[in-house]
Amino acid sequence: MFDFILEDALLVDGSGKAPYKADVGIAGETIAKIGDLKESEAARKIEAGGRVVCPGFIDVHSHADLTMFRDDAAELLQPLVRQGITTFVGGNCGMSLAPITDENREGLKNYLEVFTQMDFETSIKWKSMGEFMERMDEKGLLLNMALLVPHGMLRISALGLEDRPVDAGAMQMMKRLLEESMEAGAFGLSTGLQYPPGLFSDTTELVKLSGSLTPYGGIFTSHLRSYTASTLGRAIDEVAEVARLNDIKGQISHIFSLPWTGPVHPLTLMGLKWMCRHPGFTLKVLPDFALDMSMNVVLKRLDKNRRAGADVAMDIMPTTTTFAPLLAYFPSWALTGGLEKVTDRLSDRGVRKEMLRDIEKGKPTWPHSGKNNWSLNMIRQMGWDALYVMAVSSEKNKHLEGRCFIEIAEERGMHPFDVMCDLLLEEDGRILAFLTISEPDDAFTERYTFPALQDSSTMITTDTILLGVGRPSMLFYGCYPKFIGRYVIGRGLVDLAEAVRRLTSLPAEFFGIEKRGLVREGYRADLLVMDHEAFRTEACFRDPERYPEGLDMVLINGTPVVEGGESVPGALAGKMLRKNNQ
């Protein structure tokens, strides 16, 4: 006796092999039988009618863990299950909600509050990773969650927000926290090397700390130190070195590449923006090899490191609009010492001029060295008109969300940097910002992502930040329907079976998520029922909160959480996944 039978399904089973017809019998949380089940009994039979049944999507780069502690988490995260995500990996970019230590607690508070807009003292009711996981077990989860240990939190616990090397005592503390978290069931270590405190680390620190992952088979993931085209290869090599020397897997997070052409960069940027505004002409004139060149350099660098013995992969967001805390675009020296010191600098007109000079003159070098030489000076590389307000914390500035900083500056008769500083003071540093070289997701910049979207070892991710504030990215509602509807069905960049493999069994295998990612007997019943040719999204930058079409049903651990394309009220079917006890 089955609980469910999905009848007459077209199985795209996640392995990459061709679709085939079969029935799927589900008992409890498990796929119990695949085959001809017409004569079998079930509490409920669901006629799939030739629709695709495939594994639920696994998003390995998400910040949805920052939402999970909230009472309204299931409501806020509905956009994830409504686009087919059944499992996500949180704790990315060196940030998560655990572990929390008494040492340098104020630094941890500042770090989390700026990004999440949470009230740290009333929200945090745990210390260790194990305690946080247990609280999530008790609370109940909408979808499955796996966690990485956040390097940024470990470093703040050991050293605060100071720019100094890790000494023996600090390394011992960081290793202890990492090993305790891995014992609790974490899947690996994540780093955010673009911004403090990850920026203050060096490769030696990362190699030594990550040695604690080896006995657990943990993964090392990295928001890279640089995404600048001229130094991106060095950043990829750094991840590969950590992975190779510790015999672990390395994952490069949300790959992208920003231009830098030295003294002629202003002219280069003008030319690029002109091409972005005229994609019809540009895409017709430029040959494919030129359009593919930037991403192919990345893929070749990965292959070179694999041949040298590093087990490395990467993920990409199907968008060319990135997002981060606004302070991430400031000189690193301005962000040391905690929020109070940062606020003092923002308030000082003389220091503002110094920061502005460093932004406009600082060179993208490797590694970060000196006061104003950055590995990733994003405003100088992309222009002031590249920044948009994503989220603020106060009601009085809500009307600015979605607007370009340079437009706000023109209205106020100010330099955009002064607008940024004033808003940060008004919002206690709690501003998130979008960054895009032109109109978000224009056809020209989108084209450079195609080689990675086609690459068989590259995963697709959302970088979810659903906190109930601000303007969400369209990916939070439509990442996977965009990938399948636009690039698989629409453009034919990848066939459906291979696309589903890259969204399911590939991330499950690489991250060590067991018994998920395949439609296979004995595996967990995380399943989607969809009309794959109608699976698409209308979500876009200026109208992101649009649920997709074509997804009929989502089951997580054998429980329906979406039926008839609508959410099932009160369904909390997710599990807190633990690497050592799945």
C-alpha positions in Angstrom: 0.0 0.0 0.0 1.5 3.3 -1.1 0.6 6.8 0.2 0.8 8.2 -3.3 1.2 6.9 -6.8 2.2 9.4 -9.5 0.7 7.6 -12.6 1.7 7.9 -16.2 4.7 10.2 -15.5 7.4 11.1 -17.9 10.4 10.5 -15.6 13.4 12.8 -15.9 15.2 11.1 -13.1 18.1 13.4 -12.5 20.8 11.1 -13.8 21.0 12.8 -17.2 19.6 9.8 -19.1 16.7 10.1 -21.5 13.2 10.6 -20.1 11.0 7.4 -19.8 7.5 6.6 -18.8 6.7 5.0 -15.5 4.6 5.3 -12.3 6.2 6.4 -9.0 5.0 4.9 -5.7 5.7 6.8 -2.5 5.5 5.4 1.0 6.1 7.8 3.8 9.1 10.0 3.0 10.6 7.5 0.4 10.3 6.6 -3.2 9.3 3.0 -2.7 8.7 1.7 -6.3 9.2 2.8 -9.9 7.5 0.9 -12.7 4.0 -0.2 -13.8 1.9 0.3 -10.7 -1.6 0.4 -12.3 -2.7 -2.5 -10.2 -1.2 -1.3 -6.9 -3.2 0.3 -4.1 -2.5 3.7 -2.8 -4.2 6.2 -0.4 -4.1 8.6 -3.3 -3.4 8.2 -7.0 -2.3 11.3 -8.9 -2.6 11.2 -12.7 0.5 12.9 -14.0 -0.9 12.7 -17.6 2.5 12.6 -19.3 3.9 15.5 -17.3 7.5 15.5 -16.2 8.3 14.1 -12.8 11.8 14.9 -11.7 13.7 15.4 -8.5 13.3 18.6 -6.6 15.9 21.3 -7.3 18.9 21.6 -5.0 20.2 25.2 -4.5 23.7 25.1 -3.2 24.2 28.9 -2.9 21.5 30.4 -0.7 21.1 32.7 2.3 17.7 31.4 3.1 19.1 30.1 6.4 19.2 33.7 7.6 15.4 33.7 7.4 14.7 30.3 9.0 14.7 31.5 12.7 11.7 33.8 12.0 8.1 32.9 12.9 7.1 33.9 9.3 9.9 32.0 7.6 7.6 29.5 5.8 5.6 32.5 4.3 8.7 34.4 3.3 10.3 31.4 1.6 7.3 30.3 -0.4 8.9 31.7 -3.6 11.5 28.9 -3.3 9.2 25.9 -3.2 6.9 27.6 -5.8 9.8 27.4 -8.3 10.7 23.9 -7.4 13.5 24.1 -4.8 13.2 21.3 -2.2 16.7 21.6 -0.6 19.1 24.5 -0.2 22.6 24.9 1.2 22.9 27.9 3.5 25.7 29.5 5.5 27.3 30.8 2.3 29.7 33.7 1.8 31.2 33.3 5.3 27.9 34.2 7.1 25.3 32.3 9.0 23.4 32.3 12.3 25.8 29.9 14.1 28.1 29.5 15.8 27.7 32.4 18.2 30.3 33.0 20.8 30.7 35.3 23.9 34.0 36.4 22.5 33.6 39.5 20.3 29.8 39.1 20.5 29.3 42.8 19.6 31.3 42.2 16.3 29.0 39.2 15.5 26.0 41.4 16.2 27.1 44.1 13.9 28.0 41.7 11.2 24.6 40.0 11.2 22.5 43.0 11.7 23.9 44.9 8.8 23.2 42.1 6.4 19.9 40.6 7.8 18.3 43.7 9.5 17.5 41.4 12.4 17.4 42.3 16.1 20.4 40.2 17.2 19.7 40.2 20.9 16.1 39.2 20.8 16.5 36.7 17.8 19.6 34.7 18.7 18.7 32.0 21.2 21.5 29.6 20.6 25.3 29.4 20.5 26.6 26.4 18.8 25.8 25.0 15.3 24.3 22.0 17.0 22.0 24.1 19.1 20.8 26.0 16.1 20.1 22.8 14.2 18.1 21.4 17.1 16.1 24.6 17.3 15.3 24.3 13.6 14.2 20.6 14.2 11.8 21.8 16.9 10.5 24.8 14.9 9.8 22.9 11.6 11.1 23.8 8.1 9.3 24.5 4.9 12.1 22.8 2.9 15.3 20.9 3.5 18.3 22.9 4.8 21.9 21.9 4.8 24.5 24.3 6.4 28.0 25.4 5.9 30.2 26.8 8.7 30.8 30.5 8.1 34.4 31.6 8.1 33.5 35.2 8.7 31.8 34.3 12.0 34.7 32.1 13.1 37.2 34.9 12.4 35.1 37.6 14.2 34.8 35.3 17.2 38.6 34.8 17.3 39.8 38.3 16.2 36.9 40.7 16.0 36.7 42.9 12.9 40.4 43.8 13.0 42.6 43.6 9.9 45.4 41.4 11.3 46.8 37.9 10.7 45.5 34.9 12.6 47.9 33.9 15.4 48.2 30.5 16.9 45.5 31.1 19.6 43.0 32.4 17.1 43.6 29.5 14.7 43.1 27.1 17.5 39.8 28.7 18.4 38.6 28.8 14.8 39.5 25.1 14.3 37.6 24.1 17.4 34.5 26.0 16.3 34.8 24.5 12.9 35.2 20.9 14.1 32.4 21.3 16.6 30.1 22.4 13.8 31.2 19.6 11.5 30.5 17.1 14.3 27.0 18.6 14.6 26.4 17.9 10.9 27.6 20.9 8.9 28.6 20.1 5.3 31.7 22.3 5.0 33.2 25.8 5.4 32.2 28.9 3.5 34.2 32.1 2.9 33.4 35.6 1.8 36.7 36.9 0.7 35.6 40.1 -1.1 34.6 41.9 2.1 35.7 42.0 5.8 36.5 39.9 7.7 37.2 37.3 5.0 39.2 39.9 3.1 41.7 40.1 6.0 42.6 36.4 5.6 45.3 35.0 3.4 45.6 31.7 1.5 47.8 30.2 4.3 45.1 30.8 6.8 42.4 29.2 4.6 44.6 26.1 3.9 45.4 25.6 7.5 41.8 26.1 8.8 40.3 23.9 6.0 42.5 21.0 7.1 39.9 20.4 9.7 37.4 19.5 6.9 39.4 16.6 5.6 38.4 13.9 8.2 34.7 14.8 7.6 34.8 15.0 3.8 33.7 18.6 4.1 33.5 21.0 1.2 35.3 24.4 1.0 33.2 27.1 -0.8 34.2 30.6 -1.6 32.8 34.0 -2.6 36.0 34.8 -4.3 38.6 37.4 -3.3 38.2 38.9 -6.7 35.9 38.7 -9.7 37.9 41.2 -11.7 38.9 39.7 -15.1 42.6 40.5 -14.7 42.9 38.7 -11.3 40.0 36.2 -11.4 42.3 33.4 -12.4 44.4 33.9 -9.2 41.2 33.8 -7.1 40.1 30.5 -8.7 43.6 29.2 -8.1 43.3 30.1 -4.4 40.2 27.9 -4.0 41.8 25.1 -5.9 44.9 25.3 -3.7 42.8 25.0 -0.5 41.0 22.0 -2.0 44.0 20.2 -3.4 46.3 20.6 -0.4 43.6 19.3 1.9 42.2 16.6 -0.4 38.7 18.1 -0.3 36.2 19.6 -2.8 36.2 23.3 -3.6 33.2 25.3 -4.8 33.5 28.7 -6.5 30.4 30.7 -5.6 28.2 32.7 -8.1 30.8 33.1 -10.8 30.9 36.4 -12.7 33.6 38.5 -14.3 34.1 42.3 -14.1 36.2 44.2 -16.7 39.4 46.1 -15.9 41.6 47.6 -18.5 43.9 49.8 -16.5 44.4 53.4 -17.7 42.0 53.1 -20.6 39.2 51.6 -18.4 36.9 54.7 -18.6 36.9 54.4 -22.4 36.4 50.6 -22.2 33.5 51.1 -19.8 31.9 53.6 -22.1 32.2 51.2 -25.0 30.7 48.3 -23.0 27.8 50.4 -21.9 27.1 51.5 -25.4 27.1 47.8 -26.5 24.7 47.0 -23.6 22.3 49.7 -24.8 22.4 48.3 -28.4 22.3 44.5 -28.0 20.7 43.9 -31.4 23.6 45.4 -33.2 26.3 44.2 -30.9 25.2 40.5 -30.9 24.9 40.6 -34.6 28.4 42.1 -35.2 30.5 40.3 -32.6 31.4 36.6 -33.4 30.6 33.9 -30.9 34.2 33.4 -29.9 34.4 37.0 -28.7 31.2 36.8 -26.8 32.3 33.5 -25.1 35.8 34.6 -24.4 35.4 35.9 -20.9 33.6 32.9 -19.5 35.7 30.4 -21.5 38.8 31.8 -19.7 37.1 30.9 -16.4 36.2 27.4 -17.6 39.8 26.7 -18.9 41.2 27.9 -15.5 39.0 25.4 -13.7 40.1 22.6 -16.1 43.7 23.5 -15.5 43.3 23.2 -11.8 41.4 19.9 -12.1 44.3 18.5 -14.2 46.6 19.6 -11.4 44.6 17.5 -8.9 42.1 19.9 -7.5 38.4 18.7 -7.3 36.8 22.1 -8.0 33.5 23.2 -9.4 31.4 26.4 -9.6 27.9 27.7 -9.6 26.3 30.6 -11.5 23.2 32.7 -11.1 21.2 33.1 -14.4 21.4 36.9 -14.1 24.0 39.6 -14.6 22.7 41.7 -11.7 24.6 41.0 -8.5 23.7 42.2 -4.9 25.5 42.7 -1.6 25.4 44.9 1.4 26.2 48.5 0.3 29.2 48.6 2.6 30.8 45.8 0.6 31.6 48.4 -2.1 33.6 50.6 0.3 37.4 50.5 0.9 38.2 47.7 3.3 40.1 50.0 5.7 36.9 52.0 6.2 35.1 48.8 7.5 37.4 47.7 10.3 36.7 47.9 14.0 32.9 47.5 14.1 29.8 49.5 13.2 30.4 52.4 15.6 33.8 53.1 14.0 32.4 52.7 10.5 29.7 55.2 11.4 32.2 57.7 12.7 34.1 57.5 9.4 30.9 58.0 7.4 30.1 61.1 9.5 33.5 62.7 9.0 33.6 64.7 5.8 37.3 64.5 5.6 37.3 60.7 5.9 34.5 60.6 3.3 36.8 62.4 0.8 39.5 59.9 1.5 37.2 57.0 0.9 35.9 58.6 -2.3 39.5 59.1 -3.5 40.3 55.5 -2.9 37.2 54.3 -4.8 38.0 56.5 -7.7 41.7 55.9 -7.8 42.2 52.5 -6.2 43.5 49.8 -8.6 42.2 46.2 -8.7 45.4 44.3 -7.7 46.2 40.8 -6.4 46.2 40.3 -3.6 44.7 43.2 -1.7 47.6 45.2 -0.5 48.1 48.7 0.8 45.4 51.2 1.7 43.6 51.8 -1.6 44.6 48.9 -3.9 41.7 46.4 -4.0 41.3 43.1 -5.6 37.7 44.1 -6.4 36.9 47.8 -6.7 33.4 47.4 -8.1 32.3 51.0 -8.3 35.4 52.1 -10.2 35.1 49.1 -12.5 31.3 49.4 -13.2 30.6 53.1 -12.7 28.4 55.0 -10.2 25.3 54.4 -12.3 25.7 50.6 -11.7 24.3 50.7 -8.1 20.6 50.4 -7.2 19.0 50.4 -3.8 17.8 46.9 -3.0 16.6 47.2 0.6 16.6 49.7 3.5 15.3 49.2 7.0 13.3 52.3 7.6 9.9 53.2 6.2 11.0 56.8 5.3 13.4 55.5 2.7 11.3 52.7 1.3 10.5 54.8 -1.7 14.1 54.6 -2.8 14.2 50.8 -3.2 14.8 49.9 -6.8 16.2 53.3 -7.7 19.6 54.0 -9.1 21.9 55.9 -6.7 23.1 58.3 -9.4 19.4 59.3 -10.1 18.8 60.0 -6.5 22.1 62.0 -6.4 21.0 64.1 -9.4 17.7 64.9 -7.7 19.4 66.0 -4.5 22.2 67.9 -6.2 24.8 65.7 -4.5 27.6 63.3 -5.4 26.3 59.7 -5.3 28.9 58.8 -2.7 27.5 61.4 -0.3 24.0 59.9 -0.9 25.4 56.5 -0.1 27.0 57.7 3.1 24.0 59.7 4.3 21.6 56.8 3.7 24.0 54.4 5.5 23.9 56.7 8.5 20.2 57.0 8.4 19.8 53.2 8.1 22.5 52.2 10.6 24.4 50.6 7.8 21.5 48.3 6.9 21.3 48.8 3.1 21.5 46.1 0.4 22.4 47.2 -3.1 22.1 45.8 -6.6 25.0 46.1 -9.1 24.6 45.9 -12.8 26.6 47.4 -15.7 23.5 48.6 -17.6 19.7 47.9 -17.6 19.5 44.8 -15.5 19.9 41.6 -17.5 20.3 43.3 -20.9 20.7 40.8 -23.8 24.3 41.7 -24.4 25.7 41.0 -20.8 23.4 38.0 -20.5 25.1 36.5 -23.5 28.5 36.2 -21.8 27.0 33.7 -19.3 26.1 31.1 -21.9 29.3 29.0 -21.8 28.8 28.5 -18.0 25.1 27.8 -18.4 26.0 25.1 -20.9 28.9 23.7 -18.9 28.2 20.2 -17.6 29.9 20.7 -14.2 28.4 24.1 -13.4 25.5 24.3 -11.0 22.7 26.9 -11.0 21.9 28.9 -7.9 19.7 31.7 -6.5 21.8 33.5 -3.9 18.5 33.9 -2.1 18.1 36.7 0.4 14.4 36.7 1.4 14.1 38.8 4.5 10.7 40.4 4.1 12.3 43.8 3.2 13.3 45.6 0.0 13.0 44.6 -3.6 13.9 41.0 -4.2 16.0 39.7 -7.0 13.9 38.1 -9.8 15.9 34.9 -9.0 14.2 34.5 -5.7 11.0 33.9 -7.6 12.1 32.7 -11.0 15.7 31.3 -11.1 14.9 27.7 -12.2 11.9 28.5 -14.4 14.1 31.1 -16.1 16.9 28.6 -16.6 14.6 25.9 -18.0 12.1 28.1 -19.8 14.5 30.5 -21.4 17.7 28.6 -21.8 16.7 25.0 -22.1 13.3 25.1 -23.8 13.6 28.5 -25.4 17.2 28.6 -26.6 18.2 24.9 -26.5 21.5 25.6 -24.8 21.1 22.3 -22.8 18.7 19.4 -23.2 16.1 18.8 -20.5 17.6 15.7 -19.0 21.1 17.2 -18.7 19.6 20.5 -17.3 17.7 18.6 -14.6 20.9 16.6 -13.7 22.7 19.8 -13.1 19.9 21.1 -10.8 19.6 17.9 -8.8 22.0 14.9 -8.7 25.1 17.0 -9.6 24.8 19.4 -6.6 23.7 16.5 -4.3 26.8 14.4 -5.2 29.3 17.3 -5.1 28.1 18.6 -1.7 27.5 15.1 -0.2 23.7 15.3 0.2 22.7 11.7 0.4 19.5 10.0 -0.9 18.3 13.1 -2.8 18.7 14.4 -6.3 17.5 11.3 -8.2 14.2 9.6 -8.8 15.3 6.3 -7.5 13.9 3.6 -5.2 15.0 4.2 -1.7 15.6 7.9 -2.2 13.7 10.6 -0.4 10.5 11.7 -2.2 11.5 15.2 -3.1 9.7 15.4 -6.4 8.3 17.9 -8.9 5.4 17.4 -11.3 5.5 19.9 -14.1 4.5 20.8 -17.7 8.1 21.4 -18.7 7.3 23.2 -21.9 5.2 25.7 -19.9 7.6 26.1 -17.0 8.6 29.7 -17.3 8.7 33.0 -15.4 7.7 36.6 -16.0 9.7 37.8 -13.1 12.2 40.5 -14.0 14.2 43.2 -12.2 11.5 45.8 -12.2 8.7 43.3 -11.4 10.3 40.5 -9.5 7.5 39.1 -7.3 5.9 36.9 -10.0 5.3 33.2 -9.4 6.2 30.9 -12.3 3.8 28.9 -14.5 3.9 25.2 -15.3 4.8 23.7 -11.9 1.8 21.6 -10.8 3.1 19.9 -7.7 6.0 19.8 -5.3 6.5 17.0 -2.7 9.2 17.3 0.0 9.9 14.1 1.9 6.7 12.7 0.5 4.4 15.5 1.6 2.8 17.9 -0.9 3.8 21.5 -0.3 2.5 22.8 -3.7 -0.6 21.4 -5.4 -2.3 22.8 -8.5 0.4 25.4 -8.6 -0.6 26.8 -5.2 1.1 26.5 -1.8 -0.4 24.0 0.6 -1.2 26.0 3.8 0.8 24.9 6.9 2.9 22.4 5.2 6.3 22.1 7.0 7.8 19.1 5.3 11.5 20.0 5.3 14.3 18.4 7.3 17.4 19.8 8.9 20.0 17.8 7.0 23.2 16.7 8.8 26.1 15.4 6.8 26.9 12.7 9.3 23.3 11.5 9.8 21.1 12.1 6.8 
